[in-house]
Amino acid sequence: MSTSYAQSVRNAIDPSDPRRSVHAVKQTVINELRETDSRVSVKSTEYFNHAFAPDLVLRWPQDNGTRRVFLRTDPDPVYLAQDLDIAGSPDAIFFSLAPSERATHPQAGDPLHSTALASGALLTDAEGLQEFIEYRREAPVVGLASSAILQGGRGLVQRQKAFELSRGISDGFAAAQVLDVPRTRSATQVIGEIFDDVRRDRLTRFLHAVWVGSGGDAANFPADTDVVGPLDDEALAFLLDLDEITDDTFWRRIGRGITLERLSSLVINQPSSNLQRLVSNNLDVLHAKLCRIVLSQPQLWDEQAGLRWGIDRGMLTLQGDRFTAFLAGRREDLNVRAEDVDGISVGELVERAVRHRISVAQLELSTSRRTLTYGSDRVEDVAHDEELSDFADVLGPTARVNAAIASLPGARNLRCEFNSLTGHGRTAAKFPIVELLYTALALMVNLTEEEREEISAFLSLRSISRLEHSATLFDSEGLRD
């Protein structure tokens, strides 16, 4: 086992060089705080062991709140109680640098624990935080608690209490998955004691989402407080980062209220097996306005061969061996440079449209001197027109299709721009990502039959509930010749 942070703190103390000692102690504590919560930003002040001026200040992204950290060299409960009287508040953390000689688990009626709870302050030490770090390695879901303890932990949380809390979160997660009422209730009670209202509600909503996702009745969720609001982004990201949950029904329940914009904003470890399941089981509720395709060369050493979902540059992506398709709900969210390629010939467009059974309502063509539009006033499929072939012959072999309007179910049109490999709707139109991806890839990428079948299966068969009109795209029955 590596050297504990408690030992590192003791090793950093050098009575012969106080200035260097203070810097080393602070840096050790900063390292532990960052390992407890990777999102925290820590600023060191010029003070050390001051009565009311903090040694460190903690901040988090997208959160206006801060917490002040007071390092304490004397673990005596009498002095800590005095500190609480002077500087105790919900934004205060008192971090003991020396091991306490008292029991590490607060007993019922413990005055120090009660005083800290009343003020909202957190009293902890290196061993207490290390317990969260170590337990999280065995049960990643404990990462929710280790993150929340710095933002909203309160009371006396030393090693034994940290162990109890970590075990409670881990056991509560497992209990909610099997709808175990007593164990789930016990976890919500542990959460309610140690965390402020914001973090308590966040962690409780997480267990509630797991409970409902596992088939439990939302009204019967065993918590002492009402569960209000959806699963937040941080908790959803933690859920996606956990070991794979293979229950597709669970992911469908979790994802019914999800949007493309929310999913795209998540920061998760990739590749994520749970992300694959979440997206594939909720294709019918995910809609996008734009799809931009970036071509790539297949990598022989790529262990993630085949189609897979990902999140890249704030966008949901579908990645294949030869391309990555980026999805966005708004043009300003499309944060990837467009390809700059030539259009395709009329013959190539017709061949792709016929092979993939896509109706084309209009073409935009160009020669070295002119740009022309070919379409139908009645929004008919023009790909089968004999006149189009004659028109192409007149224009000559240099003519290129710069854009095509594909007709999708529900009288919707998708504009596919071949020069930038971008597909988008007109005005504010959005499309189910199944339709958008299939049409854009089929028209703008020269897919092999094997790739077409793989994409078709990936976008339709992996979804529990197909789109109402998915047969128009994927099933040969019901498609006109």
C-alpha positions in Angstrom: 0.0 0.0 0.0 1.3 3.4 -0.8 2.1 6.0 1.9 -1.1 7.4 3.4 -1.8 11.1 3.2 -1.8 11.2 7.0 1.8 9.9 7.0 2.7 12.4 4.2 1.4 15.2 6.3 3.5 14.1 9.2 6.6 13.7 7.0 6.1 17.2 5.6 6.4 18.9 9.0 9.9 20.1 9.5 10.4 22.1 12.7 13.9 23.3 11.5 12.4 25.1 8.5 8.9 26.4 9.3 8.4 28.2 5.9 9.3 25.2 3.9 7.2 23.0 6.2 4.1 25.1 5.8 4.4 24.9 2.0 4.9 21.1 2.0 2.0 20.6 4.4 -0.3 22.7 2.3 0.7 21.0 -0.9 0.1 17.6 0.6 -3.4 18.6 1.7 -4.1 20.1 -1.7 -3.1 16.9 -3.4 -5.5 14.9 -1.2 -8.3 17.4 -1.8 -7.8 17.1 -5.6 -7.8 13.3 -5.4 -11.0 13.4 -3.3 -12.7 15.5 -6.0 -10.9 15.9 -9.3 -13.1 18.9 -10.2 -12.1 21.1 -7.3 -9.9 24.2 -7.8 -7.7 24.9 -4.8 -6.2 28.3 -4.0 -3.6 28.7 -1.2 -3.7 31.8 0.9 -0.8 33.5 2.8 -2.1 32.3 6.1 -1.5 29.2 8.2 -3.4 27.9 11.2 -5.0 31.3 11.6 -8.0 31.8 13.8 -10.4 33.1 11.2 -8.5 33.5 7.9 -8.6 30.3 5.8 -5.5 28.5 4.6 -7.1 27.3 1.4 -10.1 28.2 -0.7 -12.0 25.7 -2.7 -14.1 26.4 -5.9 -15.9 24.3 -8.4 -16.7 24.9 -12.1 -20.2 26.1 -12.8 -20.7 26.7 -9.1 -20.6 30.1 -7.5 -20.1 28.7 -4.0 -16.8 28.3 -2.2 -15.5 26.5 0.9 -12.8 27.8 3.2 -10.3 25.3 4.5 -8.8 25.9 8.0 -5.8 23.7 8.7 -5.4 22.8 12.4 -2.3 21.5 14.1 -4.1 20.6 17.4 -6.8 18.0 17.2 -8.0 18.6 20.8 -11.9 18.7 20.7 -11.8 21.7 23.1 -9.8 23.8 20.6 -11.9 22.6 17.6 -15.1 23.6 19.4 -13.6 27.0 19.9 -12.7 27.2 16.2 -16.4 26.4 15.4 -17.5 29.3 17.6 -15.1 31.7 15.8 -15.3 30.6 12.2 -17.9 27.8 12.0 -20.3 28.3 9.0 -21.6 26.2 6.1 -18.7 27.2 3.9 -16.0 26.1 6.5 -13.9 23.0 6.5 -11.6 22.3 9.5 -8.9 19.9 8.5 -6.9 18.4 11.4 -3.2 17.8 10.6 -2.5 15.6 13.6 -4.3 12.3 14.4 -6.9 12.5 17.0 -6.6 10.6 20.2 -10.3 10.4 20.7 -12.7 7.9 19.1 -12.9 8.4 15.4 -16.6 7.6 15.2 -18.9 10.3 16.6 -21.2 8.9 19.2 -24.9 9.9 19.6 -24.9 13.2 21.3 -21.3 13.9 20.6 -21.1 17.7 21.3 -18.4 18.4 18.7 -20.3 16.5 16.0 -23.6 18.2 17.0 -22.0 21.7 17.0 -20.5 21.1 13.5 -23.8 19.9 12.2 -25.6 22.9 13.6 -23.1 25.3 12.0 -22.9 23.4 8.7 -19.2 23.1 9.0 -17.2 20.0 8.1 -14.5 18.6 10.5 -12.2 16.0 8.9 -8.6 14.9 8.5 -6.3 13.1 6.1 -7.4 9.7 7.2 -11.1 10.6 6.8 -10.7 11.8 3.2 -8.4 8.9 2.3 -11.1 6.5 3.3 -13.3 7.9 0.5 -10.4 7.7 -1.9 -9.7 4.0 -1.1 -13.3 2.9 -1.0 -13.9 4.6 -4.4 -11.3 2.3 -6.0 -13.4 -0.7 -5.0 -16.8 0.9 -5.6 -16.7 3.7 -8.2 -20.2 4.9 -7.2 -18.6 6.2 -4.0 -17.1 8.9 -6.2 -20.4 10.7 -5.8 -19.9 10.9 -2.1 -16.2 11.9 -2.2 -17.1 14.7 -4.6 -20.0 15.8 -2.5 -18.2 15.7 0.9 -16.0 18.7 0.0 -18.9 20.7 -1.5 -21.5 20.0 1.1 -20.3 17.7 3.9 -20.9 18.7 7.5 -20.3 17.3 10.9 -17.4 15.3 12.2 -16.2 12.9 9.4 -13.1 11.0 10.4 -12.1 7.6 9.1 -14.9 5.5 10.7 -17.6 7.9 9.6 -16.2 8.2 6.1 -16.2 4.4 5.9 -19.8 4.2 7.1 -20.8 6.8 4.5 -18.9 5.2 1.7 -20.4 1.8 2.5 -23.9 3.4 2.8 -23.7 4.9 -0.7 -22.3 1.7 -2.3 -24.8 -0.5 -0.5 -27.7 1.9 -1.3 -26.8 1.8 -5.0 -26.9 -2.0 -5.0 -30.1 -2.0 -2.9 -31.9 0.4 -5.2 -31.1 -1.9 -8.1 -33.0 -4.8 -6.4 -35.6 -2.6 -4.8 -34.5 -3.5 -1.2 -36.5 -1.1 0.9 -34.6 -1.3 4.3 -31.2 -1.0 2.8 -32.2 1.9 0.4 -33.8 3.7 3.3 -30.7 3.3 5.4 -28.6 4.8 2.6 -30.9 7.9 2.3 -30.7 8.4 6.1 -26.9 8.3 6.1 -26.9 10.8 3.2 -29.4 13.1 5.0 -27.3 13.3 8.1 -23.9 14.3 6.6 -24.7 16.4 3.6 -26.3 19.8 3.1 -29.6 20.1 1.4 -28.2 20.5 -2.1 -25.9 17.5 -1.9 -28.5 15.5 0.0 -31.1 16.1 -2.7 -28.5 15.3 -5.5 -27.5 12.0 -4.0 -31.1 11.0 -3.1 -32.2 11.8 -6.7 -29.4 9.5 -7.9 -30.7 6.6 -5.8 -34.2 7.5 -6.8 -33.3 7.3 -10.5 -31.7 3.9 -10.0 -34.8 2.7 -8.1 -37.1 3.8 -10.8 -34.8 2.6 -13.5 -34.8 -0.8 -11.9 -38.6 -1.0 -12.1 -39.5 0.5 -8.7 -42.6 2.7 -8.2 -41.4 6.3 -7.8 -44.0 6.9 -5.1 -42.7 4.1 -3.0 -39.1 5.2 -3.0 -38.0 4.9 0.7 -36.7 8.4 1.7 -37.6 10.7 4.5 -37.6 13.7 2.2 -39.5 14.3 -1.0 -37.5 13.7 -4.1 -37.9 16.7 -6.4 -36.3 17.2 -9.8 -34.5 14.9 -12.3 -31.1 13.2 -12.1 -28.6 15.9 -12.5 -25.7 15.9 -14.9 -23.0 15.0 -12.4 -24.9 12.0 -11.1 -25.7 10.9 -14.7 -22.1 11.1 -15.6 -21.1 9.0 -12.6 -23.7 6.5 -13.6 -22.3 6.2 -17.1 -18.7 5.8 -15.7 -19.7 2.8 -13.6 -19.1 -0.8 -14.6 -21.5 -1.8 -17.4 -25.1 -2.3 -16.4 -26.5 -4.7 -18.9 -30.2 -4.2 -18.2 -31.5 -2.4 -21.3 -34.9 -1.7 -19.6 -33.0 0.1 -16.9 -31.4 2.4 -19.4 -34.6 3.0 -21.2 -36.2 4.2 -18.0 -33.2 6.3 -17.1 -33.2 8.0 -20.5 -36.8 8.8 -21.2 -36.4 12.5 -20.4 -32.9 13.0 -21.8 -32.1 15.4 -24.6 -29.3 15.5 -27.1 -28.1 18.8 -25.6 -27.9 17.5 -22.1 -26.2 14.2 -23.2 -23.6 16.2 -25.3 -22.7 18.3 -22.3 -21.6 15.4 -20.1 -17.9 14.8 -19.3 -17.4 11.1 -19.0 -14.6 8.5 -19.3 -14.6 7.0 -22.8 -15.2 4.5 -24.2 -18.2 4.0 -22.1 -20.3 0.8 -22.3 -23.1 2.4 -20.4 -23.2 5.3 -22.9 -23.7 2.8 -25.7 -26.7 1.3 -23.8 -28.2 4.7 -22.8 -28.2 6.0 -26.4 -29.2 2.8 -28.1 -32.2 2.4 -25.8 -33.4 5.9 -26.2 -32.9 6.6 -29.9 -36.6 7.5 -30.3 -36.3 10.5 -27.9 -33.0 12.0 -29.2 -33.4 14.7 -31.9 -30.8 16.8 -33.7 -30.8 19.6 -36.3 -27.4 19.0 -37.9 -25.0 16.2 -38.7 -21.5 16.8 -39.8 -19.3 13.9 -41.1 -15.6 13.9 -40.7 -13.8 11.2 -42.7 -10.9 9.2 -41.3 -8.7 6.3 -42.2 -9.3 3.0 -40.3 -6.6 2.2 -37.8 -5.3 -1.4 -37.7 -4.6 -1.1 -34.0 -7.9 0.4 -33.0 -9.4 -2.0 -30.4 -12.8 -0.2 -30.6 -13.6 -1.4 -34.1 -17.2 -1.1 -35.3 -19.8 1.5 -34.6 -19.9 3.2 -31.2 -21.4 6.3 -29.5 -19.1 8.9 -28.0 -19.1 12.5 -26.7 -16.5 14.8 -28.4 -16.2 18.6 -28.2 -19.6 18.9 -26.6 -21.4 16.8 -29.3 -22.8 13.3 -29.4 -21.0 11.3 -32.1 -21.4 8.1 -34.0 -17.9 6.8 -34.8 -17.2 4.2 -37.4 -14.0 2.8 -38.9 -13.9 5.4 -41.7 -15.9 8.3 -40.3 -17.1 10.2 -37.3 -20.6 11.8 -37.5 -21.1 14.7 -35.1 -24.7 15.6 -34.0 -25.8 19.1 -32.8 -29.1 20.6 -31.9 -28.1 24.1 -33.0 -25.6 25.4 -35.6 -23.6 27.2 -32.9 -23.1 23.9 -31.2 -21.4 22.3 -34.2 -17.8 22.7 -32.9 -15.9 20.7 -35.6 -14.3 22.0 -38.8 -16.1 21.0 -42.0 -14.5 18.9 -44.6 -13.6 20.6 -47.9 -14.2 18.1 -50.6 -15.6 18.0 -54.1 -19.2 17.2 -54.8 -20.2 13.9 -56.4 -21.4 13.1 -59.9 -25.1 12.9 -60.7 -24.6 9.2 -61.4 -23.0 8.6 -58.0 -25.9 10.4 -56.3 -28.5 8.4 -58.1 -26.7 5.2 -57.4 -26.6 5.9 -53.6 -30.2 7.1 -53.5 -31.5 4.1 -55.3 -29.3 1.6 -53.4 -30.3 3.0 -50.0 -33.9 3.7 -51.0 -33.8 7.5 -50.2 -36.1 9.9 -51.9 -34.4 12.9 -53.4 -36.6 16.0 -54.0 -34.0 18.4 -55.4 -30.4 18.7 -56.6 -28.0 21.6 -56.8 -25.4 21.1 -59.5 -22.5 23.1 -60.7 -20.1 23.2 -63.6 -17.0 25.3 -64.1 -19.2 28.2 -65.1 -22.8 27.7 -63.8 -24.8 26.6 -60.8 -28.2 24.9 -61.5 -31.1 23.5 -59.5 -33.0 20.4 -60.6 -36.2 19.5 -58.7 -39.9 18.8 -58.8 -42.7 21.3 -57.9 -44.7 18.3 -56.5 -41.8 17.2 -54.2 -41.4 13.9 -56.1 -38.4 11.7 -56.1 -36.3 12.9 -59.0 -33.5 10.3 -58.7 -35.4 8.0 -61.1 -36.0 10.7 -63.7 -34.8 9.9 -67.2 -34.6 13.7 -67.8 -32.0 13.9 -64.9 -29.7 11.5 -66.8 -30.1 13.5 -70.0 -29.5 16.7 -68.1 -26.3 15.4 -66.6 -25.1 14.3 -70.1 -25.6 17.8 -71.4 -23.7 19.3 -68.5 -20.8 17.0 -69.1 -18.5 14.9 -66.9 -17.3 17.9 -64.8 -20.7 18.5 -63.4 -20.9 17.9 -59.7 -23.8 17.7 -57.1 -23.1 20.2 -54.4 -26.2 19.6 -52.4 -29.3 17.4 -52.4 -32.6 17.7 -50.6 -33.7 14.3 -49.2 -37.4 13.7 -48.3 -37.9 12.1 -44.9 -41.1 10.8 -43.4 -43.5 13.4 -42.2 -43.0 15.8 -45.1 -39.6 16.8 -43.7 -36.6 17.7 -45.8 -32.9 17.2 -45.0 -30.4 19.3 -47.0 -27.2 17.3 -47.6 -24.2 19.4 -48.5 -21.5 17.3 -50.2 -18.7 19.9 -50.1 -18.8 20.1 -46.3 -20.4 16.7 -45.6 -23.1 18.4 -43.5 -26.7 17.6 -43.3 -29.3 19.9 -41.7 -32.9 20.8 -41.7 -34.5 24.0 -42.8 -35.5 26.7 -40.3 -35.9 25.1 -36.8 -36.6 21.6 -38.1 -35.1 18.7 -36.0 -35.0 15.0 -36.8 -34.7 11.8 -34.8 -31.0 11.0 -34.9 -31.8 7.6 -36.5 -33.2 9.3 -39.6 -30.6 12.0 -39.7 -27.6 9.7 -39.4 -28.8 7.1 -41.8 -29.8 9.6 -44.5 -26.7 11.7 -44.1 -24.3 8.8 -44.1 -26.0 6.9 -47.0 -26.0 10.0 -49.3 -22.7 11.7 -48.4 -20.4 8.6 -47.7 -19.8 5.9 -50.3 -20.8 3.1 -48.0 -20.2 -0.5 -48.8 -23.1 -2.9 -48.5 -21.6 -4.3 -45.3 -21.3 -0.9 -43.8 -24.9 0.0 -44.8 -26.2 -3.2 -43.1 -24.1 -2.5 -40.0 -25.4 1.1 -39.7 -29.0 0.0 -40.4 -28.8 -2.7 -37.7 -27.0 -0.4 -35.2 -29.6 2.4 -35.5 -32.7 0.2 -35.5 -32.3 -3.2 -34.1 -30.4 -2.1 -31.0 -33.3 0.2 -30.0 -36.0 -1.5 -28.0 -38.7 0.6 -29.5 -38.3 1.5 -33.2 -39.4 4.8 -34.5 -42.9 5.0 -35.8 -41.6 5.5 -39.4 -38.4 3.6 -39.1 -39.6 1.0 -41.7 -39.3 3.8 -44.3 -35.5 3.8 -43.7 -34.6 0.3 -42.7 -37.1 -2.4 -43.8 -37.3 -3.3 -47.4 -41.0 -4.2 -46.9 -43.0 -1.0 -47.3 -40.3 0.7 -49.3 -41.2 1.4 -52.8 -38.9 0.4 -55.6 
